[in-house]
Amino acid sequence: MIALEQTYPRAIFPSLWNQFAQELPFGRVFFHEEVKKELTVWNSPVSRWFQANTPDTCIIHPDEQELDELGQVADWAENLRHPKFIDAAVDEFFKVADSWLVASAKRHRFVIVTNEKPAPQSIAKVKIPDAAAYFHIPCVDTIGMFQRLGWVF
């Protein structure tokens, strides 16, 4: 959401944000509970937009299966990934919503929307696309999301 606002500010792209708000009740776009927590803490204009426009039915809450998937994501980040991440990278990955996004997408067979670029040789930061690739989870960027949803502005 923050990246969307930075790339497509609401003041310049109101039709995009209006279409986004209209789409949310139809259940084709979801946000993880951890993303909601992060956005709420920031208390920015985009977080206020999110709170005003995102019904609770669009929020994914972890269940037992997702917790199991999170354990597999942790095992990959801490033990299976080569080259091995530095401890600070793994700590940061689990401190923010990123690890939950991967686990939730794995659990629900969702597509992750992220503008992060893969960095398969990086040891300093766990990138969502790299974790997703290991688990065969598709990732798209913002434009890819627009295409998948059939949005035209």
Contacts in CASP RR format, 6 or more apart in sequence:
PFRMAT RR
TARGET T0000
AUTHOR 0000-0000-0000
METHOD contacts of the structure
MODEL  1
MIALEQTYPRAIFPSLWNQFAQELPFGRVFFHEEVKKELTVWNSPVSRWF
QANTPDTCIIHPDEQELDELGQVADWAENLRHPKFIDAAVDEFFKVADSW
LVASAKRHRFVIVTNEKPAPQSIAKVKIPDAAAYFHIPCVDTIGMFQRLG
WVF
1 31 0 8 1.000
1 35 0 8 1.000
1 39 0 8 1.000
1 46 0 8 1.000
1 47 0 8 1.000
1 50 0 8 1.000
2 39 0 8 1.000
2 42 0 8 1.000
2 44 0 8 1.000
2 46 0 8 1.000
3 115 0 8 1.000
3 142 0 8 1.000
4 46 0 8 1.000
4 142 0 8 1.000
5 44 0 8 1.000
5 45 0 8 1.000
5 46 0 8 1.000
5 49 0 8 1.000
7 115 0 8 1.000
7 142 0 8 1.000
8 16 0 8 1.000
8 17 0 8 1.000
8 142 0 8 1.000
10 17 0 8 1.000
10 45 0 8 1.000
10 46 0 8 1.000
10 49 0 8 1.000
13 153 0 8 1.000
15 153 0 8 1.000
16 151 0 8 1.000
16 153 0 8 1.000
17 49 0 8 1.000
19 151 0 8 1.000
19 153 0 8 1.000
20 29 0 8 1.000
20 53 0 8 1.000
21 49 0 8 1.000
21 53 0 8 1.000
23 29 0 8 1.000
23 149 0 8 1.000
23 151 0 8 1.000
24 53 0 8 1.000
24 54 0 8 1.000
24 55 0 8 1.000
24 58 0 8 1.000
25 55 0 8 1.000
25 57 0 8 1.000
25 58 0 8 1.000
27 57 0 8 1.000
27 58 0 8 1.000
28 149 0 8 1.000
29 58 0 8 1.000
29 149 0 8 1.000
30 58 0 8 1.000
30 59 0 8 1.000
30 60 0 8 1.000
30 108 0 8 1.000
30 110 0 8 1.000
31 50 0 8 1.000
31 54 0 8 1.000
31 58 0 8 1.000
31 59 0 8 1.000
31 60 0 8 1.000
32 59 0 8 1.000
32 60 0 8 1.000
32 97 0 8 1.000
32 100 0 8 1.000
32 101 0 8 1.000
32 104 0 8 1.000
33 59 0 8 1.000
33 60 0 8 1.000
33 61 0 8 1.000
33 62 0 8 1.000
33 100 0 8 1.000
34 96 0 8 1.000
34 97 0 8 1.000
34 100 0 8 1.000
34 101 0 8 1.000
35 97 0 8 1.000
35 100 0 8 1.000
35 101 0 8 1.000
36 50 0 8 1.000
36 54 0 8 1.000
36 59 0 8 1.000
37 97 0 8 1.000
38 96 0 8 1.000
38 97 0 8 1.000
39 46 0 8 1.000
39 47 0 8 1.000
39 50 0 8 1.000
39 51 0 8 1.000
40 47 0 8 1.000
40 51 0 8 1.000
41 47 0 8 1.000
60 66 0 8 1.000
60 104 0 8 1.000
60 108 0 8 1.000
62 70 0 8 1.000
62 100 0 8 1.000
62 103 0 8 1.000
62 104 0 8 1.000
63 107 0 8 1.000
65 107 0 8 1.000
66 100 0 8 1.000
66 103 0 8 1.000
66 104 0 8 1.000
66 107 0 8 1.000
67 103 0 8 1.000
69 102 0 8 1.000
69 103 0 8 1.000
69 104 0 8 1.000
69 106 0 8 1.000
69 107 0 8 1.000
70 99 0 8 1.000
70 100 0 8 1.000
70 103 0 8 1.000
71 103 0 8 1.000
72 103 0 8 1.000
72 106 0 8 1.000
72 135 0 8 1.000
73 99 0 8 1.000
73 102 0 8 1.000
73 103 0 8 1.000
73 106 0 8 1.000
73 131 0 8 1.000
73 135 0 8 1.000
74 94 0 8 1.000
74 99 0 8 1.000
76 131 0 8 1.000
76 134 0 8 1.000
76 135 0 8 1.000
77 85 0 8 1.000
77 90 0 8 1.000
77 93 0 8 1.000
77 94 0 8 1.000
77 99 0 8 1.000
77 126 0 8 1.000
77 131 0 8 1.000
78 85 0 8 1.000
78 90 0 8 1.000
80 134 0 8 1.000
81 130 0 8 1.000
81 134 0 8 1.000
83 121 0 8 1.000
83 123 0 8 1.000
84 123 0 8 1.000
85 93 0 8 1.000
85 122 0 8 1.000
85 123 0 8 1.000
85 124 0 8 1.000
85 126 0 8 1.000
86 123 0 8 1.000
86 124 0 8 1.000
88 124 0 8 1.000
89 122 0 8 1.000
89 123 0 8 1.000
89 124 0 8 1.000
89 125 0 8 1.000
89 126 0 8 1.000
90 126 0 8 1.000
92 125 0 8 1.000
92 126 0 8 1.000
93 99 0 8 1.000
93 125 0 8 1.000
93 126 0 8 1.000
93 131 0 8 1.000
98 126 0 8 1.000
98 128 0 8 1.000
98 131 0 8 1.000
99 126 0 8 1.000
99 131 0 8 1.000
101 112 0 8 1.000
101 114 0 8 1.000
101 128 0 8 1.000
102 112 0 8 1.000
102 128 0 8 1.000
102 131 0 8 1.000
102 132 0 8 1.000
102 135 0 8 1.000
102 137 0 8 1.000
104 110 0 8 1.000
105 111 0 8 1.000
105 112 0 8 1.000
105 132 0 8 1.000
105 137 0 8 1.000
106 135 0 8 1.000
106 137 0 8 1.000
110 137 0 8 1.000
111 137 0 8 1.000
111 138 0 8 1.000
111 139 0 8 1.000
111 140 0 8 1.000
111 148 0 8 1.000
112 128 0 8 1.000
112 129 0 8 1.000
112 132 0 8 1.000
112 137 0 8 1.000
112 138 0 8 1.000
112 139 0 8 1.000
112 140 0 8 1.000
113 139 0 8 1.000
113 140 0 8 1.000
113 141 0 8 1.000
113 142 0 8 1.000
113 144 0 8 1.000
113 145 0 8 1.000
114 128 0 8 1.000
114 129 0 8 1.000
114 139 0 8 1.000
114 141 0 8 1.000
115 141 0 8 1.000
115 142 0 8 1.000
116 127 0 8 1.000
116 128 0 8 1.000
116 129 0 8 1.000
117 127 0 8 1.000
117 129 0 8 1.000
118 127 0 8 1.000
118 129 0 8 1.000
118 130 0 8 1.000
118 133 0 8 1.000
119 125 0 8 1.000
119 127 0 8 1.000
119 130 0 8 1.000
120 130 0 8 1.000
120 133 0 8 1.000
122 130 0 8 1.000
128 139 0 8 1.000
129 139 0 8 1.000
132 138 0 8 1.000
132 139 0 8 1.000
133 139 0 8 1.000
140 147 0 8 1.000
140 148 0 8 1.000
END
